[in-house]
Amino acid sequence: MTSTTGGTGRALEQIGFGCSHITGGFEARTNVRLLRRAYDLGLRHFDTAPMYGHGTSEEVLGAAFRGERHNVVIATKVGIPHGELNPRRQLLRLIATPLRRWTPGLSKLAARRIYSAPAQTDFSPSFVDRSIEKSLKKLQTDYIDLLLLHEVRPADISQELLAKLQALVREGKVRRLGIGTSIESMKHIREAGLEFEVYQRPWSVFVPDEELFADRYQIFHGSILGAMRAVGEKLRGDAESRKRLEGLCGLEIRSSDDIAKVLLLAAISANPRGLVLFSSRSKHRVTSYLKFAQGAGTGPDLLRALRSWLGVSDIVPSRGAASRLETENQEVDDG
């Protein structure tokens, strides 16, 4: 799914950039520079959706790579309507942007409330047609590398929808098809005999379920924020284990950013044949994380040590326990 990144490390080929926070309007130029920075550091996979950035994420992504479309992999989605960044919302974002820096806890609470609300979906062939044409126009391209059915459930997948998706592939408008939804929905979709090439799914170091769909190309999201607090609390009380982790990843763990880097490496280790989505609004943080990932090792030892230290069993947890963790991760992360 990723293209060659020249002299960059193997780890960067396993990282994609999540664009849920990429917004146009007064933030467009800053976000174009952020995307270009991620590209310059070696990232080639960019994940967006019609609803992201109040409907402007695709536009900003299209503007950022207008002259280099064939050098990047663009994944977008269908099923949830395109958002709208009207003047009132732009004004609110203009006011809220500095407040978000001063009160990150309040920002996270607002994100939870926004993203925990049930998504209104539409997978009718006519809606899919309109949505794809709109996305292609915003992205300034004539094809989508990866199209994901966004928050899809088994009942949403009709024969008419499957026929429409195959027609889009034949027409060259879409190159690969996948699903981006909950683990439970993915299980039911597989049980129904419905096959998709790519599974974009939540993942947590606390839930050792990465082998559930090992025969498919998996894209992990939600791997950092959902686990940071618990891992941070554990690190503060166990200096010996912290030193062992530091030795495995070549990093002095002193801050929340350092914990996030460890969790990013753990996710890459858990998904060696797939991709892990990472995202940040900060150009400095993007630079720091990706340079660290480029030089760090991502073998299985780190993941095993981290899980052993956290007391995580190698046995996949019950469906109910997995669902609770997935819900926590989905509240604030890309996908």
Secondary structure, 3 states (H helix, E strand, C coil): CCCCCCCCCHHHHHEEEECCCCCCHHHHHHHHHHHHHHHHCCCCEEECCCCHHHHCHHHHHHHHCCCCHHHCEEEEEECCCCCCCCHHHHHHHHHHHHHHHHCHHHHHHHHHHHHCCCCCCCCCHHHHHHHHHHHHHHHCCCCEEEEEEECCCHHHCCHHHHHHHHHHHHCCCEEEEEEECCHHHHHHHHHCCCCCCEEEEECCCCCCCCCCCCCCEEEEECCCHHHHHHHHHHHHCCHHHHHHHHHHHCCCCCCHHHHHHHHHHHHHHHCCCCEEEECCCCHHHHHHHHHHHHHCCCCHHHHHHHHHHHCCCCCCCCHHHHHHHHHHHHCCCCC
